[in-house]
Amino acid sequence: MAFMEPLPRVPASRRLLQGAAFFLVLLVGGQFTLWVLPYLEGRPSSVPRPPSVEAFLPINSFLALRHLLATGEVDPVHPAGLAIFLGILAMSFFLPRSFCSHLCPAGFLSELLGRTGRRLLGRNLVFPALLDVPLRSIKFLLLAFFTWAIWWQMSLQDVAAFLDSPYARVADVKMWLFFARPSNLTLLVLAFLVLASLFVRDFWCRYLCPYGALLGILGLVSPWKVTRKKETCTDCRACTEACPARIQVHEKDRVTSLECTACQDCIVSCPVEGCLALSLPGGKAPLLRPALGVLLALALYAGVTAGAALLGGWKTSITEREYLERIPRIQSPLYSHPGAGGLRIPKEKG
């Protein structure tokens, strides 16, 4: 039997929040399924559409953010998606990339798969730097491509046209169909990601997720970061061994890394009380313990999304009648995604 390295400790508050967030995602997915099935058959649903399903439309939200900054107007088709996106940005500014380690369902599943692989195989696979560094660049290249396409390649008129296009108006249903009725290629890709995550912890998050790349860049300017007190550090390296991002925490005075997700595993693994903590620059403010850091980041996210809801930026402007007209015809070319080589939006007749 292979020798199994001990699994690192995880802050109880983080694990509780991850579990609650994943359960909520399942509830939203179930409710959306119950909502969309009758519409596919040409009849209205008695179940209300959950606006938070728009969290799974990050590209649409990225477009809506550009439109908001340029015009001051909120996309009325998927306003909840924009509100959630802004909440994620705010949360991940306060604690670097904390959405990834606290709320993201993909991050939660990837973490569980990695820990399962460690139990089964004894340890996780770690690529050498010559391979790891180029692979980590993939997510930044993907982010660069989307940023170029949305902020430079598309004009404001193109962005507005896309947000109001037939495809965008049913993008949530298209997303549901992608997972509910997956192609063979989709199944192969998902199977690869699952297997890869068993061998390499956080494979998707570390190498492929452009969302994580964006939040990592934002986290560089975050005021709160993991800080180490050199005078009390025993150089036991428990923090470095616990870090899922493989950051050499024991060598840092202050962790500033694109890969840090503020998971705080390093803090709870440290045997010296107060040696590692979340701190502002200079360490003048009171230190944040893991549970308080999680609570404040979550409160900031909740405040942004709740504020958007109170201001009317939560529910879609699409009516039941429009859904009844569009969803049964969703497989028609009218609702195909704009093709490559420029924005080509199918025009509606009439």
N, C-alpha and C positions, 0 to 999 in steps of 0.2 A: 504493500500500500504506500502511495506517495506521501511524503511528509507534508502536512498542511501548515502553512504559515498562519498564525492567529489572525482572525479577522479584526480589523480596527474598530474601535468604539465609534458610535454615531450619536450625536446629541439627540436625546429623547424628544426634545421639542421639534427638531427637524424631521425625524422619522414620523412623528405624529401628524405633522402638517403635510408631509408627502402622502401619507395614507389617506388623510381626509380629502386632499386635493384630487387624488386619483379616484376615490370613491365618487366625488362630485362629477368628475369627467364621465364616469360610467353612467351616472344618473342622467346627465345632460345628453349623452349619446343615446341612451334608451328612450328618453322623451322625444328626441329629434327623430328617431326611427319611427316611433308611434305617430309622430306628426306627419312625416313624409310619405309613409306607405299609402294612406288613402289618396293623397294627391296624385301619386303615380297611377292610380286607377281612375282618376278623373273625378274624385269626390272630396269634399272638404273634410278636415279632421276635427274631432272633438277635443283633441289634445293641443294646448297652445305651443307655439314654436318657441324654444328656449333661445333667447338672443345670444347667450354666452357661447353658443356653438360657433360663433364667428371668430373665436380665439384660434380656430384651426385654419384661418385664412390670412396668414402673415403677409403674403405678397400684396393682397388687396389692402391690408392695413398700412403697409409701407407706402403704397400709392396714395391712400387716403391721408397719410401724414404730410406728404408733399403738397397735396391739394389744400390741406388745412393751413399750412405755413404760408402758402402763396396767396390764398384767398380769404382765410379766416372762416371758411365754411366747413362744416362737418358733413361727411358723406352720409346722406340720408338712407342709403340702401343697406349699408352694414355699419351703423354707428357704434354698436357694441364692440365690434372688432377693433376699431380705432381706440375706443376707451380702454380696452384691455391691453392693447399694445402700449399706450401711454402709461398705464399702470405698471406694466412690466419694466418699461424704461426707467420710471421713477424708482421702483424697488431696486433695480439693479444698479442705479446710480448710488443709492444710499449704502447698499452692501454689494460689493462687486459681483456681478453675474449671479446674484442670489436666487433669481427666478429658476435658474437651471438646477440648483441643488435643493430647492424647497417646494416649487409648485409644478414644474414641468413634468407631464406624465411620461414623456419619452426618456427624460433623465432618470426618473424613478425606476422605470422598467430596466433601463440600461444598467443602473447601479445594482439592482437585484440580480440581474443576469450575471454580472461580473462577480458578485459575491457567491452566487450559486456555482459558477465555474471554479472559483477558488476552493470551494468545499469539495467539488468532484475531482478536481485535478491537482489539488494541493497548492497551487499558486496560479496567478494570472501571467500571461505572456507579456513581456516588456520588450518593445522593439528597440534596437540600438539607435543612437542619436542620428546616424546617417540616414536611417529610414524614418524615424519618428518625426524629425523636423520637417522634411518635405511633405509627409502625410498631413501634418498639422496645418500646413499652408493651404490645403485644399479648401477648408471652410472659409478662409479669408479670400481666396480667389473667387469662390461662389458669391460671397458677400460683395466683392468688388464688381462682379458681373451684374448682379441685381441693382446695385447702386448706380452703375454706369447706365444700365438700361432705363431705369426709372427717373434718374435725376439729370441725365445728359442726353440720352437718346430720344426720350419722349418729351414733347412739348407739353405745356399745361393743358392745351386743347386735347392732346392725345390722352393725358391722364383723366381729364373729365369725361371724355368719350368712353374710355375703358370702364370707369367706375359706373357709368350709366348704361353699359352695353348689355345686350341680352345674356351673354355669358356671365357677367359679374352679378346680375340680378338673381341668378340661380346658382352661384358659385358654391354655396353651402351644400346644395343638393348634389352638385357634381362631385364635391369632395366626399359626400356620403356614399355615392355610387362607386367611387374609386376603391373604397375599403369594403363596402358591402358586397360588391360584385367584382372582385379583383381579377385582373388578367393573369395569365400564367407568368408573365414577366414580373408583375407586381409581387406575386407569391414567391418567386425565386429571389427577388431583391430582399423581401422581408425575411425570408429564411436565412439568407446570407448575413443580414444584420444581426439576427438572433444568435447565430453560431459565432460570428465574429465577437459579439459582446460577451459570450461565455468565455472565450479565450483571452480577449483584451478588454479590460474594464473600460466602460464608457467609450466604446469604439465610435459610435455615432457622434457623441458629443465632442470627443477629442479631435476627430479628424474631418467630420463631414457637415456639421450643423452650422449654416451661415447665421442663424439666429444667435447661437452662442458666440460666434465671432463678433457680431455687432455688440452684444452685451459685454463681451470681454474688453472691447475698445472703450466702451462707456465706463467700465469699471476702473480703468486706469486713472480717471479723474475723480473717483469716489473718495469722499473724505474719510470714511471709516475703513480701516484695513487691519488685518491681523498683524500685531506688533509683538516683538520678542524683547524681553529684558535680558540683556547680556549678563548683567551682574548676578542674576539668579539661575541662569541656564546651566545645566549640568552636562550638556552635550551628549545626552543619551540618544538623541536622534529619533525618539518615539514620534515626534511631530512629522518628520520627513517620511517615516515608514507608514504613517497613517494617511498622508496626503494622497487623495486619488488622482490629483493632477501631476504628481511626481515632482513637486516643487521642493527644493532644498531649504525647507523652512528653518532648519537649525542653523543655517548660515545667514539668514536675513535679519536685519533689524526691523524691517517693515516689508511685508509681502506685497509687492507690486508686480503682478503678472497677468498676462492676458488669459491664462488658464485657470486662475483662482476663481472658485465659485462661492467663496465665503461659506463653505459647508461647515466649517469650524470643527471638523474631525480632529484636526491637529490640536485644537485647544483642549478638547476633552481627553485627548490621549496624553497630554503633558502631565508628568507626575508632580510638577512643582506648581503649587497654587499661585496664580497670578503672573506666571512667567510669560504666558501667551494670552492675549486678549484682543478684542476689537478696540481700536483706539483712533482718535483724531491725530493729525500731525502734531508732534511735540509732546503728545501724551498728557496735555494739560486738562482735558475733559475727563470725567469719570469713565472708567473702562466698562465696556458692555459685556456681560456674560452671555453665553450662547442663547439662552432662552429669551433674554431681553432683546438681543439683536434680531432674532427671528420675529419677535412680536412687533417691533418697530417697523421692520421691512414690510411685514404683512399689513400693518396698519396704513402704511403709505400707499400700498397697492389698492387696498380696500377704499381708502379715501378718494383716490383718483377715479376709480370706477363708480363708486357711489355718487360722487359729485357729477359725473357725466350723466348718470341716470336721473338725478334730481333736475338737471338742466335740460332734460329731454333728449339727450344723446345716447339712447340705449335701444329703443325699439325701432325696427325697420319701417320705412314708409310704404313698403310693398303691401298691397291689400290682398285679402283672401281671393278676390275675383281674379287678380293678376296671377296669383299662384296657380289657380285652377286653369288658367289659359296656358301658362308656360310649362309647368312641371310634366303634364302628360306628354308634351312634345319635346322633352329635354334631349332626346337622342338625335334630333334633327340638326342639320348643319348650322342652323341659326345660332345654336348654343355651343358651337365648337370653340375651343380656345383660339385666340388670335395667333396666327402662324408666325414663324420665324422670318427674319428679313424685313422687319418693319411691322407696325401695328396695322393689322387688317381685321376690322370689326365687321362681321356680317350685318347687313342692313335689314331692318324689318320692313315688310311691305305694308303699304297703307298709311 
